[in-house]
Every structure is written in C-alpha cells, then in structure tokens.
C-alpha cells in the first residue's frame, strides 16, 4: 500500500517536514539525494523550496520535473524516527 502524503513544509536548506495520513511525520534532509540531471538544480535552495505537494501523484514535485516516490519519502521519515 502506498503511503498517503498529506502535508509538506519547507524546513530549511534541503530539508522538508512531511506528514502522512497514518500519523507518521518528521523532517528529512534530501541533500544527499540531489544528484543527477533532474535533481542537481534542486541543490539551489531557492529552487528546492519551490516544491509543490501533488495530490494526484501523491508526492512532492518541482518545476524542474523532479519528484520523489512517496514510498521513499515515507521510509526516510520512518528511518530517521527509529534512529532518534
């Protein structure tokens, strides 16, 4: 089952605070994920923070065409929670 992303807020630099329908929420840092032609423009914080929550795709996306799978985002939040 695909986790449902309900909210996303800019948290500084390349970090986002994400909220999922099951109550899972937390901050993730995507800096190390921003490589390759589609993602490298997002290293510019001004570009990064212009993300949008796309309810149709159930994820965040950027004007550059970049997006991240909701499963990846969910697991990143859960992994950070379990490390804390």
C-alpha positions in Angstrom: 0.0 0.0 0.0 1.3 3.4 -1.0 1.6 5.8 2.0 -0.5 8.9 1.5 1.4 12.2 1.8 -0.8 14.8 3.4 1.5 17.7 4.0 4.9 19.0 3.3 6.6 22.1 4.6 10.0 23.6 3.9 12.3 23.2 6.9 15.5 25.0 5.7 18.3 24.1 3.3 17.3 20.8 1.6 15.0 19.7 4.5 11.3 19.1 4.5 8.8 18.3 7.2 6.4 15.6 5.9 3.1 14.4 7.3 1.4 11.2 6.2 -2.2 10.0 6.6 -1.3 7.3 9.1 0.1 10.0 11.5 3.8 9.4 10.6 5.6 12.7 10.4 9.0 14.1 10.6 11.8 16.1 9.0 14.1 14.7 6.3 17.2 16.1 4.7 17.3 15.4 1.0 20.7 17.0 0.3 22.5 13.6 -0.4 19.7 12.6 -2.7 20.0 15.5 -5.1 22.3 14.2 -7.8 21.8 13.5 -11.5 20.5 15.9 -14.1 16.9 16.1 -12.8 17.8 16.7 -9.1 21.0 18.7 -9.3 19.1 22.0 -9.9 17.4 21.4 -6.5 20.8 22.0 -4.8 19.9 25.7 -5.2 17.8 26.4 -2.1 15.7 28.9 -4.0 14.7 26.2 -6.5 14.3 23.5 -3.8 11.9 25.4 -1.7 9.5 26.0 -4.6 8.3 22.3 -4.4 4.6 21.5 -4.6 2.5 18.8 -3.0 0.9 17.0 -5.9 -2.2 15.2 -4.6 -2.7 13.4 -7.9 0.8 11.9 -7.8 0.7 11.6 -4.0 4.2 13.2 -3.7 6.2 16.4 -3.9 7.4 17.7 -7.2 9.4 20.6 -8.5 9.1 22.8 -11.6 12.3 21.1 -12.9 10.3 17.9 -13.4 11.8 16.2 -10.4 9.7 14.2 -8.0 10.3 11.6 -5.3 8.4 8.4 -4.7 6.0 8.6 -1.7 7.4 5.2 -0.5 10.9 6.7 -0.5 9.8 9.7 1.5 7.8 7.6 4.0 10.7 5.2 4.6 13.1 8.1 5.0 10.9 9.7 7.7 10.5 6.3 9.5 14.2 5.6 9.3 15.0 8.9 10.9 12.4 8.3 13.6 13.8 4.9 14.5 17.4 6.4 14.7 16.3 9.0 17.2 
